[in-house]
Amino acid sequence: MLSLLLPGQAYTYYGEEIAMLDAKINWDKTIDPMGCARGIKEYEYFSRDPARTPMQWDSKTSAGFSTNETTYLPVHYNYKNHNVETQQSKNLKTYKELAILRKRPVFMNGDYEFTSLNNDRVLVLKRFLKNYTLDPEELYIIVVNLGLRSEKINLTSVYPNLDETLEIVVASSNAIRNTDVVPRDNFILTPNAAFVLRGQEEKKETSTDPSTTIRDESTTSPIETTTPTESTTKKGKENSTAPSVSSTKDPDNAASNSTPEFQIMIGAIITVIASYKLYK
């Protein structure tokens, strides 16, 4: 379950979708070159035959892989109860649900966070996608019980802003549940089971300090505090008919009152004059 919901490319190994197990292959049935080259004493450590047994389609002859009684490798002994036909409502169903869920933008392009609970016996994966216009609040929590005993889960300790109730989107085939929702701070996860939960996370309200929003006129820049006034300007000298409201009266700050365009124009004029004197 976890591998399909992580970022990056997902790979499905042969038979993984129905949770096929490796088969015990005796020496006289071994065909893998690496295993055969190691001899009867070491072949089991190098042979890849156990993971290459025929696909288990149904409970018929040779697991439905062939009508022959024998195949290139022996069929796993549990094929009658563990095959594609019997897994339609179990592992295979879960796998299909995860494959569909994986196509959502939050899993394809979203961010992720890892954390753990219950002394690292429970793994928690959070998938979320910021600034997504269609569903900006879409958030998934994947909870996996790594232990061999049932665990009581309390997500409040790691995600206190989650909804009080979370929807179970996908549950592993060995998970026990009575409803399609679970409370955020109290639900049971059976051994080696997993839930994919969907919910929303409340945004934290940030309080604004009034003292930071009131503009201090004594420290505001002259450009912001100066109001338009009627003035006439003659070339070569300043002759204003109305006093400026600017809080800055220091002539040394006159350059700060100039707009960037004006400063660029003055710089260009100075450059031209300097060039003229240089080449005169």
N, C-alpha and C positions, 0 to 999 in steps of 0.2 A: 504493500500500500504506500509506504513512504517514498519509494523510488519513483513512483509515477507523479508525485506531487512536489518534488524538489525542482529547483531551477535547472535548466540545461536539457540535454537530450536524454530521453528515456529509452532503455533497451529491455526487450522481453526475450529471455532465454527460452529455449525449446521446452515446452510443457509447463512453463512457469504460470501461465494463465489458469491452469487447473491444479496447480501445486503438485506437479509430478515429483516423485522422489527418485533418487538414484537407485539403480538395481544392483544387486550382488551378482557379479559375473565371475564365474570360475575360470581357472587357467585354460582349460580345454575349450572354452567358448570365446576366449579373448582374441580380438582381431586387430586392435589398435597397434600400429607399428612400434610406438614408443614403449608400450607395455610388453609386447612380445620380445623386444630387444633386451629387456631387463631380466628376463627369465622368471621362473616360477616363484622365486623367493621375493622378488621386488616388484613384480608386475602391477600389484594393486596400488602402489604409490605413484605410478607413472601413467597407467592406462586411463584413457578418457571414455572408455566404453560404458561405464555405469550411467553417464549422463546422455548417452546416445541411443537408448533403447527405443523401440517403436512407439509412436504417439498412441495414446490410449483413447480411442474414439468412443467405444461402447463396450458392453460386456460379452460380445460375441467372440468367435474364434480369433485368436491373435489380437484381441482388443479392437477389432474392426480395421486394423491396419492392413491386413492381408487375409485372404481366404485359406491360405496355407496354415498348416499346424505349426510349422517352424518358420522363423524369420531370421534375418541376418544376425540379430542378437536376441536373446530371450526377452519376452515381454515381462514387465514387472508383475510380481505375483498378486498385487492388490488391484489389478486392472478392472476386475468385475465390479468393484464398489467405488473405484476412483477413476472416472473417465469423463469425457466431454459431455456425454449424455446425462450422467448423474450429477454433474457439477453446474448444470444450468441455473439452479437456484442457490448455489453455494459460491465457491471461489470464482468461478467463471462470471457469475452475475456481478460480483463485487468488482472484478477486473474491468468489466465493460462499463460499469458506472464510473470508475475512476478515469478510464480513458476518455469518456465524454466530459467529465468535470475538468480534466486537464486542458481542454480546449478553451476554457474561459480566460479572458485577458489577465485576471489576477494571477493565474498560474503560469501563463506564457510570458508576461512582462512585469509581474509584480515583484515586490520585495519580500524578504523573509527574515524571521527571527527564530532562534532556537533557545529553549530553556528546559529545565527539568523540575520534577516534583517528587515528593516522597523519597528523599535520599537517592535521587537519580534512578529510581526504579520506573519512573514514568517520563517519557520523552514528549515534549510539546513543540510543535512547529506552527508558527503563525505566518500566514500568507496574506498580504494586503497590497493594495494598489492605490497610490496617491494620485490626486488630480485626474481621476477617470470620470468623464462627463456622464456616461450612461448610468453608472452605479457607484458613486464616489465612496459610499460607505461599505462596499463589499469587503468582507473579511472572513477568513476561514481559520479555524484552529484544529490542527490534527493532533490527537492525543493517542499515544501508543504505550500500552503496558508491556514493559520489557521483562517483567518478572513472572514467576510461576504461581503467584497468588493474586487474588482480587485486590484491587486498590480503590480507595475512596479518593475521589478527585475534587480538589477545590481550586478553581482557576482564579478566584478572587485574589489570592496571594501574589499572583504574577501579573494579572490583567484586571485591576480593580474597576476599570471603566467599561467592561463588557456588559452587554445586556444581561439581565437577571436570568433569562431563559434563552437557551441556544437550540437551534434546529439540528437534528442528526441528518446530514445529507447522505453519508455513506457509512456503513458499519461493516466491519470484517465479519466473515462467516461464523467465527467462533465467539462473537460478541453477543451478550444477552441483554435485551432491552424490551421494555413493555410499552413504550410510547415513542413518538417521533421527536420528542424534545427532552432536554435534560436541564436541570437547574445549574447555574454557573458555579455555585459553591458547594454542591453536594450531589455527586453521582458515582456509581460503581462501574468499574471497568474490569472485566474478567481477565484471567491470565492470558498473556500474549494476544490480547484483543486490541482493536483500535477503532476510534470514531473520527469522522470528519464532521466538524461542527461549523455551522454558519451563524453569524450574528453581526451586530454592529457595536462599535466602540464609541461611547459618548465623548464628545469633545470637551476638553478641560476649559472652564471659564476662567479667563484671566482678568483680575480686577485692575482698574486703571486708577492711578494715583492722581487726584485733581491737581496737585502741585506741579505735575509734569506736563499738564495740558494748558495751563494758564501762561500766556506769553508774557515774559518780562520785558517791558518796553525799554528798560535801561540797558538790556544786553542784546536787543534785537539789532540786526545789521541795518545800516542806513537805508539800503535799498528797500527793505521790507517796511520800514516805518515812515518813509518819506511819502507824502501825498502830493498829487499834481498841483502845481501853482502856476499862475500866469507870470511869465517872465519874457523879457526881450534880451536878445544877445547880439552884441555888435562885435565884428571881427576885431580881434586884438585885445578886447577887455570884456569882463563880465559885468553886466548891468541888469540885475534882477529887480523887477517891480514889486515882488512879494517875497517875504522871507520864507526860507525853506523850513519845513517841520522836522527836518532830520535832527535826531538826537545827537549827531556828531558834528561839532563845529570846528574841529581841528583841521586846518588847511592841509596838513600832511596826509589826511585820509581822503583827499579829493580824488585820488586815483582809484580808490575802492568803490567810489560812486559811479565810475565810468562803466558803461556796458562793455562786454567783450568785443563787440563789433567796433566800437569807438576806439578801443585800445589797439586793435589790429590795424585800423586805419592810420592812427598816429605812428605806429611802428613802421608802416609802409612808407609814410612821408619822410620819416627820419632816415630810412634806408636810401631813398631816392636822393635826398640832400647830401648824404655822406658820399654816395657814388659820384654825384656831380662834382663835389669838391675834390674827390680823389683823381678824377680824370680831367679836371680843368687845366 
